[in-house]
Amino acid sequence: MIRTLVLTGIVLISLPIQTLAKEVANELQIGVSGSPPFVIEEDGVLSGISVEIWKDVAERLEQPYKFVVQPNTNANVEAVADGSVDLAIGPISITPTRLANPKIDFTQPYYHGYEGLLIPQKPPGLITRLRPFIGWAALSSVGILITLLFIFGNLIWLAERRKNTEQFPRHYFHGVGNGMWFGLVTLTTVGYGDRAPLSRSGRIIAGIWMVISLVAVSSITAGLASAFTLSLAEIAPSAIREKADLRGKEIAVVEGTTSLRWGKLYEINAFLTKDLNGAIKILNQGKVEGIIFDEAPLRHYLKQNKKSKLKLANFPLAIQTYGFVLPMGSPLRNQLNIELLDMERNGVTERIKTRLLD
């Protein structure tokens, strides 16, 4: 009887211990890496798009877990491959290279985004704004116009100086000056009527001038408009206006991310940094001409720093899809995919993204 009671007591005592051990054994080690808005750390508490989506999935599965912060994306993926963590979350792109790794697997994508380019946006100064008006195109056009007026002034004076001395005096400078004035008001189609040729040769010269002036004004106006447009376009602080402009440029990329791969594709001179903040710092210092990084973190940075003199380029560099990383053959994969799909269909994922991005 005593022996039975002792065995029963041992069994009853060991049950909570076994249950506790089972719970501890089932606690997942979740590797976390990345930057806002996917991973945000405030006072030791993790949040962000990736973290919030995982928390929702874990709550649905009633799955205990513990976060293990990783230095970067590559380290996070390697931690899954070598068994250091059970799952990796963060802005981890699903790439052919990673899919070819026989030790890891991905869930279905929970986020579809783009690879973006951050470039300077500095408003041009007064001198820069006035440069088109004192450039070669403007000055040469004015010079040509003055030369034509001078030639016309001489011709009309020579034709009128004998029969029309009241309007075109014999004195050279006075007479040519009046001729140039007549040419200017004719050129601008103002026509004050204070000067007019009386001789036949003067009227012929004036008629030819009217036709020439129409063509000249049209040509000069079109040339100046094109020159101003090109010059003002060059005022942009960044010489990067399309993807092809990236070739040979000094561009910052964060080590351990897919940004370096896209940088190599566009033949940049990569400047490696440890994180996005470091990349933004050297961009503001003028050491690089841009930053290649996931568009969502760049949008988040600009949202938090509205006075920043930076902007997103108006062209994406690539389409990105993000997923959670698991060991190959993990029994969690199907469960996670079911919950992620359900969250996407019910709008839960979109609400999380909208709250943190927009």
C-alpha positions as CSV (number, residue, x, y, z in Angstrom):
1,M,0.0,0.0,0.0
2,I,2.8,2.4,1.0
3,R,4.7,1.5,-2.2
4,T,1.7,2.3,-4.3
5,L,1.2,5.6,-2.7
6,V,4.9,6.5,-3.2
7,L,4.8,5.6,-6.9
8,T,1.5,7.5,-7.4
9,G,3.1,10.6,-5.8
10,I,6.2,10.4,-8.0
11,V,4.0,10.1,-11.1
12,L,1.9,13.1,-10.0
13,I,5.0,15.2,-9.2
14,S,6.7,14.2,-12.5
15,L,3.7,15.2,-14.7
16,P,4.1,19.0,-14.3
17,I,7.8,18.6,-14.8
18,Q,7.3,16.6,-18.1
19,T,4.7,19.1,-19.2
20,L,7.0,22.0,-18.5
21,A,9.9,20.3,-20.3
22,K,7.6,19.7,-23.3
23,E,6.6,23.3,-23.4
24,V,10.2,24.4,-23.2
25,A,11.2,22.0,-25.9
26,N,8.5,23.3,-28.2
27,E,9.5,26.9,-27.7
28,L,10.8,28.1,-31.1
29,Q,13.9,30.1,-31.5
30,I,13.0,32.9,-33.9
31,G,15.9,34.7,-35.6
32,V,15.1,38.3,-36.3
33,S,17.1,40.7,-38.6
34,G,16.3,43.8,-40.7
35,S,15.4,47.4,-40.3
36,P,12.3,49.5,-40.0
37,P,9.5,49.2,-41.0
38,F,9.9,45.4,-41.1
39,V,11.8,45.2,-37.8
40,I,11.6,48.0,-35.2
41,E,13.2,47.9,-31.8
42,E,12.0,50.3,-29.1
43,D,13.1,49.9,-25.5
44,G,13.9,46.3,-26.1
45,V,10.5,45.5,-27.6
46,L,10.4,44.3,-31.2
47,S,7.7,45.3,-33.7
48,G,7.4,46.0,-37.4
49,I,5.7,44.4,-40.4
50,S,7.6,41.1,-40.2
51,V,7.4,40.9,-36.4
52,E,3.7,41.8,-36.3
53,I,2.8,39.2,-38.9
54,W,4.8,36.5,-37.1
55,K,3.2,37.4,-33.8
56,D,-0.3,37.1,-35.3
57,V,0.6,33.7,-36.9
58,A,2.1,32.4,-33.6
59,E,-1.0,33.5,-31.7
60,R,-3.2,31.6,-34.1
61,L,-1.1,28.5,-33.8
62,E,-0.7,29.0,-30.0
63,Q,3.0,28.6,-30.6
64,P,5.5,29.7,-27.9
65,Y,8.7,31.4,-29.2
66,K,11.7,33.5,-28.3
67,F,13.3,36.1,-30.4
68,V,17.0,35.8,-31.2
69,V,18.4,39.0,-32.8
70,Q,20.8,38.4,-35.7
71,P,23.3,40.9,-37.1
72,N,22.0,40.8,-40.7
73,T,19.9,38.9,-43.2
74,N,22.7,36.5,-44.3
75,A,23.5,35.6,-40.7
76,N,19.8,35.0,-40.0
77,V,19.5,32.6,-43.0
78,E,22.7,30.8,-42.0
79,A,21.4,30.4,-38.5
80,V,18.4,28.4,-39.9
81,A,20.7,26.4,-42.1
82,D,23.0,25.3,-39.2
83,G,20.1,24.8,-36.7
84,S,20.9,27.7,-34.4
85,V,17.3,29.0,-34.8
86,D,14.0,27.3,-35.9
87,L,12.7,30.1,-38.0
88,A,14.1,33.4,-39.5
89,I,11.9,36.5,-40.0
90,G,12.5,39.9,-41.4
91,P,12.7,41.4,-44.8
92,I,14.3,38.3,-46.3
93,S,14.0,38.2,-50.1
94,I,13.1,34.9,-51.8
95,T,15.9,34.6,-54.3
96,P,17.0,31.7,-56.6
97,T,20.3,31.4,-54.7
98,R,18.6,31.0,-51.4
99,L,16.0,28.6,-52.8
100,A,18.8,26.5,-54.1
101,N,20.2,26.0,-50.6
102,P,19.3,22.4,-49.7
103,K,19.2,23.2,-46.0
104,I,16.5,25.9,-46.0
105,D,13.0,26.5,-47.2
106,F,10.7,29.4,-47.5
107,T,7.0,30.0,-46.6
108,Q,4.8,31.6,-49.2
109,P,5.5,35.4,-49.6
110,Y,3.8,37.6,-47.0
111,Y,5.1,40.9,-48.7
112,H,5.6,42.0,-52.3
113,G,7.8,45.1,-52.6
114,Y,10.5,46.7,-54.7
115,E,14.2,47.4,-54.6
116,G,14.5,51.2,-54.3
117,L,17.1,53.9,-54.8
118,L,17.5,56.8,-52.4
119,I,19.2,59.9,-53.9
120,P,19.8,63.5,-52.8
121,Q,17.1,66.2,-53.3
122,K,18.7,69.6,-52.8
123,P,16.9,72.7,-54.0
124,P,19.1,74.6,-56.4
125,G,20.5,78.0,-55.3
126,L,19.8,81.4,-56.9
127,I,23.0,81.3,-59.0
128,T,22.1,77.8,-60.2
129,R,18.6,78.9,-61.1
130,L,19.9,81.9,-63.1
131,R,22.6,79.9,-64.9
132,P,20.4,79.2,-68.0
133,F,19.9,82.9,-68.5
134,I,23.6,83.7,-68.5
135,G,24.7,80.6,-70.3
136,W,26.2,80.3,-73.8
137,A,22.9,79.6,-75.5
138,A,21.2,82.8,-74.1
139,L,24.1,85.1,-74.6
140,S,24.9,83.9,-78.1
141,S,21.2,84.3,-79.1
142,V,21.2,87.9,-77.8
143,G,24.5,88.6,-79.6
144,I,23.1,87.3,-82.9
145,L,19.9,89.4,-82.4
146,I,21.9,92.6,-81.7
147,T,24.2,91.9,-84.7
148,L,21.2,91.6,-87.0
149,L,19.6,94.7,-85.6
150,F,22.9,96.6,-86.2
151,I,23.1,95.4,-89.8
152,F,19.5,96.3,-90.5
153,G,20.0,99.7,-88.8
154,N,22.8,100.5,-91.1
155,L,21.0,99.3,-94.2
156,I,17.8,101.3,-93.5
157,W,19.9,104.4,-92.6
158,L,21.8,104.2,-95.9
159,A,18.5,103.9,-97.8
160,E,16.7,106.7,-95.9
161,R,19.4,109.2,-94.9
162,R,18.9,111.5,-97.9
163,K,15.1,111.5,-98.4
164,N,14.0,110.9,-94.8
165,T,16.5,112.9,-92.7
166,E,13.8,113.7,-90.1
167,Q,13.4,110.1,-89.1
168,F,16.8,108.9,-90.0
169,P,19.3,111.8,-89.6
170,R,22.5,112.0,-91.6
171,H,24.6,111.8,-88.4
172,Y,25.8,108.1,-88.3
173,F,25.2,107.1,-84.7
174,H,21.9,109.0,-84.5
175,G,20.6,107.7,-87.8
176,V,21.7,104.0,-87.2
177,G,20.3,104.2,-83.7
178,N,16.9,105.2,-85.1
179,G,17.2,102.4,-87.7
180,M,17.9,99.9,-85.0
181,W,14.9,101.2,-83.0
182,F,12.7,100.8,-86.1
183,G,14.0,97.3,-86.5
184,L,13.3,96.4,-82.9
185,V,9.7,97.6,-82.8
186,T,9.2,95.8,-86.1
187,L,10.8,92.6,-84.8
188,T,8.5,92.6,-81.7
189,T,5.5,93.5,-83.9
190,V,4.8,96.5,-81.6
191,G,4.9,99.0,-84.5
192,Y,4.7,102.4,-82.7
193,G,4.6,104.2,-86.1
194,D,7.2,106.8,-85.1
195,R,9.6,105.6,-87.8
196,A,8.7,104.4,-91.3
197,P,10.8,104.2,-94.5
198,L,9.7,106.5,-97.4
199,S,12.1,105.4,-100.2
200,R,11.4,102.3,-102.3
201,S,14.7,100.7,-101.3
202,G,14.0,101.4,-97.7
203,R,10.6,99.7,-97.9
204,I,12.1,96.7,-99.6
205,I,14.7,96.4,-96.9
206,A,12.0,96.8,-94.2
207,G,9.9,94.1,-95.9
208,I,12.8,91.7,-96.1
209,W,13.6,92.4,-92.4
210,M,10.0,91.6,-91.4
211,V,10.2,88.2,-93.0
212,I,13.6,87.5,-91.6
213,S,12.6,88.7,-88.1
214,L,9.7,86.2,-88.0
215,V,12.0,83.3,-88.8
216,A,14.7,84.6,-86.5
217,V,12.4,85.1,-83.5
218,S,10.9,81.7,-83.9
219,S,14.3,80.0,-84.2
220,I,15.8,81.9,-81.3
221,T,12.8,81.3,-79.1
222,A,12.8,77.5,-79.8
223,G,16.6,77.3,-79.3
224,L,16.4,79.2,-76.0
225,A,13.5,77.0,-74.8
226,S,15.4,73.8,-75.5
227,A,18.5,75.2,-73.9
228,F,16.6,76.3,-70.8
229,T,14.9,72.9,-70.5
230,L,18.1,71.0,-70.8
231,S,19.9,73.3,-68.4
232,L,17.1,73.2,-65.8
233,A,17.0,69.4,-66.1
234,E,20.7,69.3,-65.2
235,I,20.0,71.3,-62.0
236,A,18.9,68.1,-60.4
237,P,21.3,67.2,-57.6
238,S,21.6,63.7,-58.7
239,A,22.9,62.6,-62.1
240,I,20.9,59.4,-61.8
241,R,17.7,59.8,-63.7
242,E,17.4,56.2,-65.0
243,K,18.7,52.7,-64.3
244,A,21.5,53.0,-66.9
245,D,22.9,56.1,-65.0
246,L,23.9,53.8,-62.1
247,R,26.9,52.3,-64.0
248,G,30.1,53.4,-62.4
249,K,28.5,55.4,-59.7
250,E,29.5,55.3,-56.0
251,I,26.4,53.7,-54.4
252,A,26.0,52.5,-50.8
253,V,24.6,49.1,-50.1
254,V,24.0,47.3,-46.8
255,E,26.2,44.2,-46.5
256,G,24.3,40.9,-46.0
257,T,21.4,42.0,-48.2
258,T,20.4,41.4,-51.8
259,S,21.1,45.0,-52.6
260,L,24.7,44.1,-53.4
261,R,23.5,41.6,-56.0
262,W,21.3,44.3,-57.7
263,G,24.2,46.7,-57.5
264,K,26.5,44.3,-59.3
265,L,23.8,43.8,-62.0
266,Y,23.8,47.6,-62.6
267,E,27.6,47.8,-62.4
268,I,27.9,50.2,-59.5
269,N,30.9,50.9,-57.4
270,A,29.6,49.5,-54.2
271,F,30.3,51.2,-50.8
272,L,29.4,48.6,-48.1
273,T,27.8,49.7,-44.9
274,K,26.7,47.8,-41.8
275,D,23.2,49.1,-41.8
276,L,20.8,51.6,-43.5
277,N,21.6,54.4,-41.0
278,G,25.2,54.2,-41.9
279,A,24.4,54.3,-45.6
280,I,22.2,57.4,-45.1
281,K,25.0,59.1,-43.1
282,I,27.5,58.8,-45.9
283,L,25.0,59.8,-48.5
284,N,24.3,63.0,-46.6
285,Q,28.1,63.6,-46.4
286,G,28.3,63.4,-50.1
287,K,30.6,60.3,-50.2
288,V,28.1,58.3,-52.3
289,E,25.5,59.3,-54.9
290,G,22.7,57.0,-53.7
291,I,21.6,54.0,-51.7
292,I,20.2,50.8,-53.0
293,F,17.9,49.2,-50.5
294,D,14.4,47.7,-50.0
295,E,11.9,50.4,-50.9
296,A,9.7,50.0,-47.8
297,P,12.4,50.9,-45.3
298,L,13.4,53.8,-47.5
299,R,9.8,55.0,-47.5
300,H,9.6,54.5,-43.8
301,Y,12.7,56.6,-43.3
302,L,11.4,59.4,-45.4
303,K,8.1,59.3,-43.5
304,Q,9.9,59.7,-40.2
305,N,12.3,62.3,-41.6
306,K,10.1,64.6,-43.7
307,K,12.7,67.4,-43.6
308,S,15.3,65.1,-45.1
309,K,16.9,66.4,-48.3
310,L,16.6,62.9,-49.8
311,K,14.0,61.3,-52.2
312,L,13.2,58.0,-53.8
313,A,14.1,57.6,-57.5
314,N,11.0,57.4,-59.6
315,F,12.0,54.0,-61.0
316,P,12.2,50.7,-59.1
317,L,15.2,48.5,-59.6
318,A,13.6,45.1,-59.0
319,I,10.6,43.4,-57.6
320,Q,11.1,41.7,-54.2
321,T,9.1,39.0,-52.4
322,Y,9.7,38.3,-48.7
323,G,9.0,35.1,-46.8
324,F,9.9,33.4,-43.5
325,V,12.8,30.9,-43.6
326,L,12.6,27.4,-42.2
327,P,14.8,24.3,-42.2
328,M,14.2,22.0,-45.1
329,G,11.4,19.6,-44.3
330,S,10.0,21.6,-41.3
331,P,6.6,20.4,-40.2
332,L,5.7,24.1,-39.6
333,R,5.8,25.0,-43.2
334,N,2.3,24.0,-44.2
335,Q,0.7,25.4,-41.0
336,L,2.5,28.7,-41.6
337,N,1.4,28.9,-45.2
338,I,-2.2,28.3,-44.2
339,E,-2.2,31.1,-41.6
340,L,-0.3,33.5,-43.9
341,L,-2.8,32.9,-46.7
342,D,-5.7,33.3,-44.4
343,M,-4.3,36.6,-43.1
344,E,-3.8,37.9,-46.6
345,R,-7.3,37.0,-47.7
346,N,-8.9,38.5,-44.7
347,G,-6.9,41.8,-45.0
348,V,-5.0,41.4,-41.8
349,T,-1.6,41.6,-43.6
350,E,-2.6,44.6,-45.5
351,R,-3.8,46.4,-42.4
352,I,-0.5,45.8,-40.7
353,K,1.4,47.1,-43.7
354,T,-0.8,50.2,-44.1
355,R,-0.5,51.1,-40.4
356,L,3.3,50.9,-40.5
357,L,4.0,52.3,-44.0
358,D,1.2,54.8,-44.9
